[in-house]
């Protein structure tokens, strides 16, 4: 198969300036199952998950060709997600970027949508560029549906763990660092079930990296730099007995041996998070009872697996 190879590159976390520039890039129409957009140098086709994109984890397939129609392999496209809300505010969302393109020019790109799109919500834009390319990004606007069934996302906040917040009277005020926990799906049966979670944290409105041991957060900030040397994730189905989750890297955590879940009976799953010994809470205050854990409603519908939207 004819293909062209460009120099591989490592996925680089987009800066605020790069993400802001996303709004000035070449835009395509609203995505359906597959959308193709071209500029002077490349043609890109973005294919949505089979069941469509929705809040939580979504895997897209990006196909990249050159201007002659040949596949571009062995490159890592940069993906820049941006939500523009109806009130004009903008923010990014957690994502794992794109894998390296294969011989046919295909790369899998993974996002965790923090909210749906729509007339009362806003518009998601996914901008893509190639390493060393001087072309503006090719941008897609996928429709992102609201989550249905199981809870897909919950949040916990730091107590003394802060980032830069809103500006008041000319001063930037500190705000509790936010941790987003995503439900990637429940597997197993009876009293031997497993849950996979993805955990990201917030550096700013434009940066939500995966929570990974020893990966520096807010690097270089005298006030807000954090190195998470210890991370503890615990899961419970009764808010009493807890199972410690293990990580496979890139923000993914799995808790196995969960009991007390019954098919066709709605349940609540509780998740605790501690970073560097500090327990995170729902309101950023000292843990006491209900604020000490994130809660996920599990519908437990027979034959259903939560997080099926491209998550497994």
C-alpha contacts under 8 A as a table, 3 or more apart, distances in Angstrom:
res1	aa1	res2	aa2	distance
1	X	103	X	7.79
2	X	70	X	6.27
2	X	71	X	7.18
3	X	70	X	5.26
3	X	71	X	4.85
3	X	72	X	5.76
3	X	73	X	6.72
3	X	103	X	7.11
3	X	104	X	7.68
4	X	66	X	7.92
4	X	70	X	6.77
4	X	71	X	6.41
4	X	72	X	5.04
4	X	73	X	6.43
5	X	72	X	5.76
5	X	73	X	5.39
5	X	74	X	6.16
5	X	75	X	7.45
6	X	72	X	7.19
6	X	73	X	7.22
6	X	74	X	6.79
6	X	75	X	6.19
6	X	131	X	7.86
7	X	74	X	7.49
7	X	75	X	6.60
7	X	131	X	7.32
8	X	74	X	5.89
8	X	75	X	4.59
8	X	76	X	6.31
8	X	100	X	7.94
8	X	131	X	7.21
9	X	75	X	6.38
9	X	76	X	5.85
9	X	131	X	6.08
10	X	76	X	6.73
11	X	76	X	6.61
11	X	77	X	7.60
11	X	78	X	6.29
11	X	97	X	6.87
11	X	98	X	7.67
12	X	78	X	7.44
13	X	207	X	7.85
14	X	18	X	5.91
14	X	19	X	6.30
14	X	80	X	6.93
14	X	207	X	7.61
15	X	18	X	5.19
15	X	19	X	6.24
15	X	206	X	7.43
15	X	207	X	7.65
16	X	19	X	5.18
16	X	20	X	6.03
16	X	206	X	5.70
16	X	207	X	7.65
17	X	20	X	5.10
17	X	21	X	6.16
18	X	21	X	5.12
18	X	22	X	6.52
19	X	22	X	5.03
19	X	23	X	7.67
19	X	80	X	6.23
19	X	81	X	7.64
19	X	82	X	7.07
19	X	92	X	7.90
19	X	206	X	6.99
20	X	23	X	6.06
20	X	24	X	7.97
21	X	24	X	5.42
21	X	25	X	6.92
22	X	25	X	5.39
22	X	80	X	7.08
22	X	82	X	7.44
22	X	127	X	6.34
22	X	137	X	7.35
25	X	127	X	7.65
25	X	136	X	5.81
25	X	137	X	5.64
25	X	138	X	6.81
25	X	139	X	6.66
26	X	136	X	6.70
26	X	137	X	6.30
26	X	138	X	5.44
26	X	139	X	5.82
27	X	138	X	6.48
27	X	139	X	4.71
27	X	140	X	6.18
27	X	141	X	7.72
28	X	37	X	6.27
28	X	138	X	7.68
28	X	139	X	5.96
28	X	140	X	5.32
28	X	141	X	6.84
29	X	35	X	7.97
29	X	140	X	6.85
29	X	141	X	6.51
30	X	140	X	6.95
30	X	141	X	4.98
30	X	142	X	5.72
30	X	143	X	6.95
31	X	34	X	6.40
31	X	35	X	5.51
31	X	48	X	7.95
31	X	140	X	6.78
31	X	141	X	5.87
31	X	142	X	4.62
31	X	143	X	6.50
32	X	35	X	6.51
32	X	48	X	7.36
32	X	142	X	7.24
32	X	143	X	7.74
33	X	47	X	5.68
33	X	48	X	5.21
33	X	49	X	7.56
33	X	50	X	7.50
33	X	52	X	7.17
34	X	45	X	6.68
34	X	46	X	5.53
34	X	47	X	4.23
34	X	48	X	6.18
35	X	45	X	5.43
35	X	46	X	5.34
35	X	47	X	6.57
35	X	140	X	7.72
36	X	43	X	7.01
36	X	44	X	5.63
36	X	45	X	4.17
36	X	46	X	6.47
37	X	43	X	5.83
37	X	44	X	5.53
37	X	45	X	6.47
37	X	138	X	6.85
37	X	139	X	7.95
38	X	41	X	7.63
38	X	42	X	5.68
38	X	43	X	4.12
38	X	44	X	6.16
38	X	138	X	7.20
39	X	42	X	5.57
39	X	43	X	6.50
39	X	135	X	7.80
39	X	138	X	7.21
40	X	67	X	6.82
40	X	135	X	7.83
41	X	66	X	5.97
41	X	67	X	5.11
41	X	135	X	7.27
42	X	64	X	6.90
42	X	65	X	5.65
42	X	66	X	4.51
42	X	67	X	5.22
43	X	64	X	5.91
43	X	65	X	5.14
43	X	66	X	6.17
43	X	67	X	6.71
43	X	69	X	7.62
44	X	62	X	6.74
44	X	63	X	5.49
44	X	64	X	4.72
44	X	65	X	6.43
44	X	138	X	7.44
45	X	62	X	5.68
45	X	63	X	5.02
45	X	64	X	6.74
46	X	60	X	6.75
46	X	61	X	5.78
46	X	62	X	4.64
46	X	63	X	6.50
46	X	140	X	7.72
47	X	60	X	5.69
47	X	61	X	5.10
47	X	62	X	6.44
48	X	51	X	7.99
48	X	52	X	5.77
48	X	53	X	6.42
48	X	59	X	7.26
48	X	60	X	5.04
48	X	61	X	6.82
48	X	142	X	7.90
49	X	52	X	4.88
49	X	53	X	5.97
49	X	58	X	6.53
49	X	59	X	5.89
49	X	60	X	5.79
49	X	61	X	8.00
49	X	309	X	6.64
49	X	310	X	5.74
50	X	309	X	7.59
50	X	310	X	7.45
51	X	309	X	6.16
51	X	310	X	7.92
52	X	143	X	7.96
52	X	144	X	7.48
52	X	145	X	7.74
52	X	309	X	7.18
53	X	58	X	5.73
53	X	142	X	7.51
53	X	143	X	6.71
53	X	144	X	4.94
53	X	145	X	6.27
53	X	309	X	6.91
54	X	57	X	7.54
54	X	58	X	6.90
54	X	113	X	6.97
54	X	116	X	6.55
54	X	143	X	7.95
54	X	144	X	4.58
54	X	145	X	4.25
54	X	146	X	5.72
54	X	147	X	5.95
54	X	309	X	7.18
55	X	58	X	7.92
55	X	112	X	7.03
55	X	113	X	4.84
55	X	114	X	5.92
55	X	115	X	5.46
55	X	116	X	5.73
55	X	144	X	6.63
55	X	145	X	6.37
55	X	146	X	5.67
55	X	147	X	5.14
55	X	152	X	6.96
56	X	111	X	7.77
56	X	112	X	4.76
56	X	113	X	4.98
56	X	114	X	6.39
56	X	115	X	7.95
56	X	147	X	7.40
56	X	152	X	5.57
56	X	153	X	6.60
56	X	182	X	6.34
56	X	183	X	7.41
56	X	184	X	7.78
56	X	307	X	7.48
57	X	110	X	7.14
57	X	111	X	5.75
57	X	112	X	4.36
57	X	113	X	6.49
57	X	182	X	7.61
57	X	184	X	6.79
57	X	307	X	7.06
57	X	309	X	6.70
57	X	310	X	6.71
57	X	311	X	5.55
58	X	110	X	5.92
58	X	111	X	5.46
58	X	112	X	6.26
58	X	113	X	7.44
58	X	309	X	5.92
58	X	310	X	5.13
58	X	311	X	6.27
59	X	108	X	6.59
59	X	109	X	5.70
59	X	110	X	4.62
59	X	111	X	6.55
59	X	309	X	7.82
59	X	310	X	5.11
59	X	311	X	6.95
60	X	108	X	5.80
60	X	109	X	5.13
60	X	110	X	6.35
61	X	106	X	6.53
61	X	107	X	5.70
61	X	108	X	4.64
61	X	109	X	6.08
62	X	105	X	7.96
62	X	106	X	5.56
62	X	107	X	5.22
62	X	108	X	6.29
62	X	109	X	6.98
63	X	71	X	7.93
63	X	101	X	7.84
63	X	104	X	7.69
63	X	105	X	5.21
63	X	106	X	4.36
63	X	107	X	6.44
64	X	71	X	6.04
64	X	72	X	5.78
64	X	101	X	7.87
64	X	105	X	5.04
64	X	106	X	6.54
65	X	68	X	7.62
65	X	69	X	5.35
65	X	70	X	5.18
65	X	71	X	4.36
65	X	72	X	5.31
65	X	105	X	6.54
66	X	69	X	5.31
66	X	70	X	5.47
66	X	71	X	6.47
66	X	72	X	6.42
67	X	70	X	7.50
71	X	103	X	7.03
71	X	104	X	5.40
71	X	105	X	4.66
72	X	75	X	7.27
72	X	101	X	7.22
72	X	103	X	7.51
72	X	104	X	7.34
72	X	105	X	4.97
73	X	100	X	7.55
73	X	101	X	4.89
73	X	102	X	5.23
73	X	103	X	5.23
73	X	104	X	6.74
73	X	105	X	4.92
73	X	106	X	7.73
74	X	100	X	5.55
74	X	101	X	5.10
74	X	102	X	6.15
74	X	103	X	7.50
74	X	105	X	7.96
75	X	100	X	5.16
75	X	101	X	5.46
75	X	130	X	7.25
75	X	131	X	7.15
76	X	98	X	6.23
76	X	99	X	5.84
76	X	100	X	4.39
76	X	101	X	6.30
76	X	107	X	7.83
76	X	130	X	6.96
76	X	131	X	7.14
77	X	97	X	7.90
77	X	98	X	5.98
77	X	99	X	7.56
77	X	100	X	7.28
77	X	101	X	7.87
77	X	107	X	7.99
77	X	128	X	6.35
77	X	129	X	5.73
77	X	130	X	4.84
77	X	131	X	6.77
78	X	97	X	6.60
78	X	98	X	6.71
78	X	128	X	5.50
78	X	129	X	5.30
78	X	130	X	6.21
78	X	131	X	7.51
79	X	97	X	5.68
79	X	98	X	6.76
79	X	109	X	7.83
79	X	126	X	6.62
79	X	127	X	5.69
79	X	128	X	4.75
79	X	129	X	6.92
80	X	92	X	7.90
80	X	125	X	7.97
80	X	126	X	5.63
80	X	127	X	4.90
80	X	128	X	6.36
81	X	92	X	5.55
81	X	93	X	6.60
81	X	124	X	7.04
81	X	125	X	5.72
81	X	126	X	4.53
81	X	127	X	6.33
82	X	90	X	6.76
82	X	91	X	5.77
82	X	92	X	4.61
82	X	93	X	7.22
82	X	124	X	5.72
82	X	125	X	5.17
82	X	126	X	6.50
83	X	90	X	5.44
83	X	91	X	5.36
83	X	92	X	5.99
83	X	93	X	7.98
83	X	122	X	6.66
83	X	123	X	5.61
83	X	124	X	4.50
83	X	125	X	6.31
84	X	88	X	6.00
84	X	89	X	5.91
84	X	90	X	4.61
84	X	91	X	6.95
84	X	122	X	5.46
84	X	123	X	5.36
84	X	124	X	6.57
84	X	125	X	7.98
85	X	88	X	5.22
85	X	89	X	5.35
85	X	90	X	6.16
85	X	121	X	5.81
85	X	122	X	3.97
85	X	123	X	6.43
86	X	89	X	7.45
86	X	119	X	7.54
86	X	120	X	6.57
86	X	121	X	5.91
86	X	122	X	4.93
86	X	123	X	7.98
90	X	205	X	7.55
91	X	205	X	4.94
91	X	206	X	5.38
92	X	205	X	6.30
92	X	206	X	4.84
92	X	207	X	6.50
92	X	208	X	7.35
93	X	111	X	7.49
93	X	112	X	6.53
93	X	113	X	6.05
93	X	114	X	6.06
93	X	206	X	7.47
93	X	207	X	7.24
93	X	208	X	6.00
94	X	111	X	6.25
94	X	112	X	5.34
94	X	113	X	7.11
94	X	114	X	7.67
94	X	200	X	6.37
94	X	207	X	7.50
94	X	208	X	4.82
94	X	209	X	6.05
94	X	210	X	7.02
95	X	110	X	5.85
95	X	111	X	4.17
95	X	112	X	5.66
95	X	208	X	7.62
95	X	209	X	7.32
95	X	210	X	7.74
96	X	109	X	7.15
96	X	110	X	5.39
96	X	111	X	6.26
96	X	210	X	7.76
96	X	250	X	7.74
97	X	109	X	5.53
97	X	110	X	5.92
97	X	111	X	7.26
98	X	107	X	6.19
98	X	108	X	5.59
98	X	109	X	4.05
98	X	110	X	6.57
99	X	107	X	5.31
99	X	108	X	5.55
99	X	109	X	6.39
100	X	107	X	5.77
101	X	104	X	7.48
101	X	105	X	4.97
101	X	106	X	4.86
101	X	107	X	4.46
101	X	108	X	7.99
102	X	105	X	5.16
102	X	106	X	5.38
102	X	107	X	6.58
103	X	106	X	7.45
112	X	182	X	7.74
113	X	116	X	7.22
113	X	144	X	7.83
114	X	153	X	7.52
115	X	144	X	7.82
115	X	146	X	7.18
116	X	121	X	6.87
116	X	122	X	7.89
116	X	143	X	7.93
116	X	144	X	4.96
116	X	145	X	5.21
116	X	146	X	5.02
116	X	147	X	7.82
117	X	120	X	7.94
117	X	121	X	5.38
117	X	122	X	5.11
117	X	123	X	5.28
117	X	124	X	6.33
117	X	143	X	6.11
117	X	144	X	5.12
117	X	145	X	6.56
117	X	146	X	7.83
118	X	121	X	5.03
118	X	122	X	5.45
118	X	123	X	6.53
118	X	143	X	7.49
118	X	144	X	7.77
119	X	122	X	6.15
123	X	141	X	7.00
123	X	143	X	7.87
124	X	141	X	5.59
124	X	142	X	6.38
124	X	143	X	7.32
124	X	144	X	7.58
125	X	139	X	6.38
125	X	140	X	5.63
125	X	141	X	4.62
125	X	142	X	6.99
126	X	139	X	5.41
126	X	140	X	5.13
126	X	141	X	6.28
126	X	142	X	7.66
127	X	137	X	5.52
127	X	138	X	5.54
127	X	139	X	4.13
127	X	140	X	6.39
128	X	137	X	5.12
128	X	138	X	5.35
128	X	139	X	6.27
129	X	133	X	6.96
129	X	135	X	7.57
129	X	136	X	7.15
129	X	137	X	4.84
129	X	138	X	6.69
130	X	133	X	5.44
147	X	150	X	7.79
147	X	151	X	7.37
147	X	152	X	6.67
148	X	151	X	7.69
149	X	298	X	7.50
149	X	299	X	6.22
149	X	306	X	7.74
150	X	296	X	7.19
150	X	297	X	5.57
150	X	298	X	4.76
150	X	299	X	5.62
150	X	306	X	6.10
150	X	307	X	7.99
151	X	154	X	7.68
151	X	183	X	7.16
151	X	296	X	5.13
151	X	297	X	5.28
151	X	298	X	6.69
152	X	182	X	5.54
152	X	183	X	4.91
152	X	184	X	7.53
152	X	296	X	7.45
152	X	307	X	7.12
153	X	180	X	6.83
153	X	181	X	5.58
153	X	182	X	4.49
153	X	183	X	6.20
153	X	296	X	7.64
154	X	180	X	6.00
154	X	181	X	5.27
154	X	182	X	6.63
154	X	294	X	5.96
154	X	295	X	6.82
154	X	296	X	7.09
155	X	178	X	6.77
155	X	179	X	5.58
155	X	180	X	4.70
155	X	181	X	5.98
155	X	282	X	6.43
155	X	294	X	6.46
156	X	178	X	6.01
156	X	179	X	5.15
156	X	180	X	6.67
156	X	181	X	7.85
156	X	273	X	7.84
156	X	280	X	5.62
156	X	281	X	5.00
156	X	282	X	4.57
156	X	283	X	7.13
156	X	284	X	7.35
156	X	293	X	7.54
156	X	294	X	6.46
157	X	176	X	5.75
157	X	177	X	5.58
157	X	178	X	4.63
157	X	179	X	5.92
157	X	280	X	5.25
157	X	281	X	5.29
157	X	282	X	5.83
157	X	283	X	6.21
157	X	284	X	4.71
158	X	161	X	4.60
158	X	162	X	6.61
158	X	176	X	5.07
158	X	177	X	5.14
158	X	178	X	6.57
158	X	179	X	7.93
158	X	278	X	7.67
158	X	279	X	7.53
158	X	280	X	5.10
158	X	281	X	6.74
158	X	284	X	5.16
158	X	285	X	7.87
159	X	162	X	7.55
159	X	176	X	6.39
159	X	278	X	7.56
159	X	279	X	7.82
159	X	280	X	6.69
159	X	281	X	7.52
159	X	284	X	4.70
159	X	285	X	5.57
159	X	286	X	6.80
160	X	176	X	7.26
161	X	176	X	6.02
161	X	177	X	5.77
161	X	224	X	7.84
162	X	174	X	5.99
162	X	175	X	5.35
162	X	176	X	4.53
162	X	177	X	4.83
162	X	224	X	6.09
163	X	174	X	5.66
163	X	175	X	5.43
163	X	176	X	6.26
163	X	177	X	5.48
163	X	203	X	6.54
163	X	204	X	7.44
163	X	223	X	7.90
163	X	224	X	5.39
164	X	172	X	6.36
164	X	173	X	6.18
164	X	174	X	4.79
164	X	175	X	5.94
164	X	204	X	7.37
164	X	224	X	7.39
165	X	172	X	6.15
165	X	173	X	5.15
165	X	174	X	4.94
165	X	175	X	4.78
166	X	172	X	5.78
166	X	173	X	5.62
166	X	174	X	7.52
166	X	175	X	7.73
167	X	170	X	6.03
167	X	171	X	5.26
167	X	172	X	4.30
167	X	173	X	5.91
168	X	171	X	5.23
168	X	172	X	6.33
168	X	173	X	6.77
176	X	284	X	6.24
177	X	201	X	7.27
177	X	202	X	6.16
177	X	203	X	7.42
178	X	201	X	5.74
178	X	202	X	5.41
179	X	199	X	6.84
179	X	200	X	5.80
179	X	201	X	4.34
179	X	202	X	6.46
180	X	199	X	5.67
180	X	200	X	5.25
180	X	201	X	5.96
180	X	202	X	8.00
181	X	197	X	6.61
181	X	198	X	5.77
181	X	199	X	4.58
181	X	200	X	6.65
182	X	197	X	5.48
182	X	198	X	5.01
182	X	199	X	6.31
183	X	195	X	7.60
183	X	196	X	6.46
183	X	197	X	4.98
183	X	198	X	6.74
183	X	306	X	7.41
183	X	307	X	6.37
184	X	195	X	7.32
184	X	196	X	5.19
184	X	197	X	5.35
184	X	198	X	6.76
184	X	306	X	6.85
184	X	307	X	4.75
184	X	308	X	7.76
184	X	311	X	5.78
184	X	312	X	7.25
185	X	195	X	5.85
185	X	196	X	5.74
185	X	197	X	7.58
185	X	305	X	5.95
185	X	306	X	4.30
185	X	307	X	4.41
185	X	308	X	6.84
185	X	311	X	7.24
185	X	312	X	7.36
186	X	193	X	6.91
186	X	194	X	5.70
186	X	195	X	4.55
186	X	196	X	6.72
186	X	305	X	5.72
186	X	306	X	5.69
186	X	307	X	7.70
187	X	193	X	5.59
187	X	194	X	5.27
187	X	195	X	6.45
187	X	305	X	6.68
188	X	192	X	6.01
188	X	193	X	4.28
188	X	194	X	6.17
189	X	192	X	5.70
189	X	193	X	5.44
190	X	193	X	6.78
190	X	259	X	7.06
190	X	260	X	7.91
190	X	261	X	6.86
190	X	262	X	6.78
191	X	257	X	6.85
191	X	258	X	6.08
191	X	259	X	3.98
191	X	260	X	6.16
191	X	261	X	6.79
192	X	256	X	7.12
192	X	257	X	4.60
192	X	258	X	5.54
192	X	259	X	5.98
193	X	256	X	6.04
193	X	257	X	5.44
193	X	258	X	4.93
193	X	259	X	6.72
194	X	254	X	6.83
194	X	255	X	5.52
194	X	256	X	4.20
194	X	257	X	6.13
194	X	258	X	6.05
195	X	254	X	5.64
195	X	255	X	5.47
195	X	256	X	6.66
196	X	252	X	6.91
196	X	253	X	5.66
196	X	254	X	4.45
196	X	255	X	6.69
197	X	252	X	5.70
197	X	253	X	5.06
197	X	254	X	6.19
198	X	210	X	7.81
198	X	251	X	5.31
198	X	252	X	4.51
198	X	253	X	6.16
199	X	210	X	6.04
199	X	211	X	5.76
199	X	251	X	5.19
199	X	252	X	6.59
199	X	253	X	7.70
200	X	208	X	6.06
200	X	209	X	5.50
200	X	210	X	4.07
200	X	211	X	4.89
200	X	251	X	6.50
201	X	208	X	5.33
201	X	209	X	5.83
201	X	210	X	6.30
201	X	211	X	5.95
202	X	205	X	7.27
202	X	207	X	6.18
202	X	208	X	4.57
202	X	209	X	6.85
203	X	206	X	7.67
203	X	207	X	5.42
203	X	208	X	6.06
203	X	209	X	7.62
203	X	217	X	6.67
203	X	218	X	5.80
204	X	207	X	5.18
204	X	208	X	7.14
205	X	208	X	7.67
210	X	250	X	6.02
210	X	251	X	4.79
211	X	215	X	7.66
211	X	250	X	7.31
211	X	251	X	5.07
212	X	215	X	5.59
212	X	228	X	7.24
212	X	249	X	6.87
212	X	250	X	6.38
212	X	251	X	5.73
213	X	227	X	7.61
213	X	228	X	5.32
213	X	229	X	5.37
213	X	230	X	6.43
213	X	231	X	6.71
214	X	227	X	5.40
214	X	228	X	5.27
214	X	229	X	5.05
215	X	227	X	6.13
215	X	228	X	6.77
216	X	219	X	5.66
216	X	225	X	7.08
216	X	226	X	5.91
216	X	227	X	4.71
216	X	228	X	7.20
217	X	225	X	5.61
217	X	226	X	5.05
217	X	227	X	6.19
218	X	221	X	5.76
218	X	224	X	6.11
218	X	225	X	4.67
218	X	226	X	6.62
219	X	225	X	5.38
219	X	226	X	7.50
220	X	225	X	6.31
221	X	224	X	5.33
221	X	225	X	5.04
222	X	225	X	6.33
228	X	231	X	6.61
228	X	275	X	6.06
228	X	276	X	5.90
229	X	275	X	7.68
229	X	276	X	6.11
230	X	274	X	7.98
230	X	275	X	5.74
230	X	276	X	4.91
230	X	277	X	7.15
231	X	273	X	7.38
231	X	274	X	5.81
231	X	275	X	4.66
231	X	276	X	6.42
231	X	277	X	7.86
232	X	244	X	7.34
232	X	245	X	7.60
232	X	272	X	7.95
232	X	273	X	5.74
232	X	274	X	5.10
232	X	275	X	6.52
233	X	244	X	5.92
233	X	245	X	5.44
233	X	246	X	7.72
233	X	253	X	7.77
233	X	271	X	7.04
233	X	272	X	5.71
233	X	273	X	4.77
233	X	274	X	6.66
234	X	242	X	5.93
234	X	243	X	5.41
234	X	244	X	4.43
234	X	245	X	5.66
234	X	255	X	7.70
234	X	271	X	5.67
234	X	272	X	5.07
234	X	273	X	6.62
235	X	242	X	5.48
235	X	243	X	5.22
235	X	244	X	6.45
235	X	245	X	6.96
235	X	255	X	6.63
235	X	269	X	7.06
235	X	270	X	5.64
235	X	271	X	4.65
235	X	272	X	6.49
236	X	239	X	5.42
236	X	240	X	6.87
236	X	241	X	6.00
236	X	242	X	4.80
236	X	243	X	6.32
236	X	258	X	7.42
236	X	269	X	5.87
236	X	270	X	5.08
236	X	271	X	6.58
237	X	240	X	7.92
237	X	241	X	7.74
237	X	258	X	7.16
237	X	259	X	7.08
237	X	260	X	6.45
237	X	261	X	7.31
237	X	267	X	7.52
237	X	268	X	6.18
237	X	269	X	4.77
237	X	270	X	6.15
238	X	241	X	6.62
238	X	260	X	7.68
238	X	268	X	7.62
238	X	269	X	7.42
238	X	270	X	7.56
239	X	242	X	7.37
239	X	269	X	7.93
239	X	270	X	6.13
243	X	255	X	6.48
243	X	256	X	7.56
243	X	257	X	7.85
243	X	258	X	7.58
244	X	255	X	6.45
245	X	253	X	5.92
245	X	254	X	5.11
245	X	255	X	4.28
245	X	256	X	7.41
246	X	253	X	5.41
246	X	254	X	5.43
246	X	255	X	6.57
247	X	251	X	7.25
247	X	252	X	5.65
247	X	253	X	4.30
247	X	254	X	6.33
248	X	251	X	7.68
248	X	252	X	5.81
248	X	253	X	6.39
248	X	254	X	7.93
249	X	252	X	5.70
249	X	253	X	7.72
255	X	258	X	7.27
258	X	261	X	7.61
261	X	265	X	7.64
261	X	267	X	6.72
261	X	300	X	7.64
262	X	265	X	5.54
262	X	266	X	7.91
262	X	300	X	6.90
263	X	300	X	5.12
263	X	301	X	6.04
263	X	302	X	5.59
264	X	299	X	6.96
264	X	300	X	5.10
264	X	301	X	4.79
264	X	302	X	5.93
265	X	299	X	6.75
265	X	300	X	5.93
265	X	301	X	7.53
266	X	297	X	7.12
266	X	298	X	5.69
266	X	299	X	4.51
266	X	300	X	5.74
267	X	297	X	5.92
267	X	298	X	5.14
267	X	299	X	6.53
267	X	300	X	7.20
268	X	295	X	6.46
268	X	296	X	5.57
268	X	297	X	4.68
268	X	298	X	5.90
269	X	295	X	5.70
269	X	296	X	5.05
269	X	297	X	6.42
269	X	298	X	7.05
270	X	293	X	5.88
270	X	294	X	5.65
270	X	295	X	4.74
270	X	296	X	6.46
271	X	293	X	5.23
271	X	294	X	5.06
271	X	295	X	6.44
272	X	279	X	7.58
272	X	280	X	7.31
272	X	292	X	6.78
272	X	293	X	4.71
272	X	294	X	6.49
273	X	279	X	5.98
273	X	280	X	5.62
273	X	293	X	7.47
274	X	277	X	5.62
274	X	278	X	5.14
274	X	279	X	4.24
274	X	280	X	5.75
275	X	278	X	5.34
275	X	279	X	6.71
275	X	280	X	7.57
279	X	287	X	7.20
279	X	292	X	7.59
280	X	284	X	6.78
280	X	287	X	7.69
280	X	292	X	7.02
280	X	293	X	7.73
281	X	284	X	5.22
281	X	285	X	6.42
281	X	286	X	7.26
281	X	287	X	6.06
281	X	291	X	5.35
281	X	292	X	4.91
281	X	293	X	6.13
281	X	294	X	7.59
282	X	285	X	7.81
282	X	291	X	5.02
282	X	292	X	6.69
282	X	293	X	6.74
282	X	294	X	6.56
283	X	291	X	6.60
287	X	290	X	7.99
287	X	291	X	5.89
287	X	292	X	4.77
288	X	291	X	6.22
288	X	292	X	6.13
289	X	292	X	5.82
290	X	293	X	6.81
291	X	294	X	7.62
298	X	306	X	7.87
300	X	304	X	6.85
301	X	304	X	5.27
305	X	308	X	6.08
307	X	310	X	7.44
307	X	311	X	5.49
307	X	312	X	7.35
308	X	311	X	5.36
308	X	312	X	6.35
309	X	312	X	7.90
